[in-house]
């Protein structure tokens, strides 16, 4: 307990220090440093609030125990006992909350995200499932108050999408969505199946933290830019000019296309953002691989070829294979009710991190 208090006191001291720095005119004029310190202040504030509540409980426990040992009045002794009982209940709850708050945060968690959906095995049915999942997540974004914009899309043969990429803006997005990367498998009777047989199809979802210029410096001399006409469903959406953009990163061979914006300038801006984020993700993956040798993580494997979840329509169930969690609310899940699964994945990741911390101690 003394170790925990020492750690919390040091955090509180740093919180006071950062509080003074963010009102310093020299810091305010240095925008990158000011943004970084502001974020640190917000992160520390939550821990400091819980620390104050915890310290208050410990102080009250101490004084109530002193009162019990000194007091002879039966009524006062009963009051002291009741107070001690209540505080002893609060203490482990606060300690648990503090342990979770002290888990090192992924610095990417607060970033906006880019989400890419691609049809895998299953032909038309996989394209339809891309559309179903796209709808599921956008309903979830609406509930969270997040904004999203389609960056690029390619329609399927008869229905749905072969692929679709979106940019999502809001608070703590990457931290909430990062566990969705991987292969999502669907088992159901396709609309085109006359025999009523259950088919298995799969799609791949990739969630990337949106990289800012300060995160990853993209040298445009390494990038080849091509323009082409956007392909669309027809009518007013057919682009008469070459507004669609294709960027090729020559050193890695990465290709990014963006054609959903109305102007070439907007498409170029979006394509650069996606390319920068993909290159940043490659760098993060490399770092994660190095760390993985020291600490295996069950939840965020980083392996996008790993089958992470099955959506079984005949049984109305969703199973996440990383944490062996099965839910039987497929209909509401596909209507955006996915928070319970995301929370379970976050809890599993936190439990692993806590285990790792305990082993290091």
Secondary structure, 3 states (H helix, E strand, C coil): CHHHHHHHHHHHHHHHHHHHHCCCHHHHHCHHHHHHHHHHHHHHHHHHHHHHHHHHHHHHHHHHHHHHHHCCCHHHHHHHHHHHHHHHHHHHHHHHHHHHHCCCCCCCCCCCEEEEEEECCCCHHHHHHHHHHHHHHHHHHHHHCCEEEEEEEEECCCCCEEEEEEEEECCCHHHHHHHHCEEEEEEECCCCCCCCCCEEEEEEEEEEECCCCCCCCCCHHHEEEEEECCCCCCHHHCCCCCCEEEEEECCCCEEEEECCCCCHHHHHHHHHHHHHHHHHHHHHHHHHHHHHCCCCCCCCCCCCCCEEEEEECCCCEEEECCCCEEECCHHHHCCCCCHHHHHHHHHHHHHHHHHHHHHHC
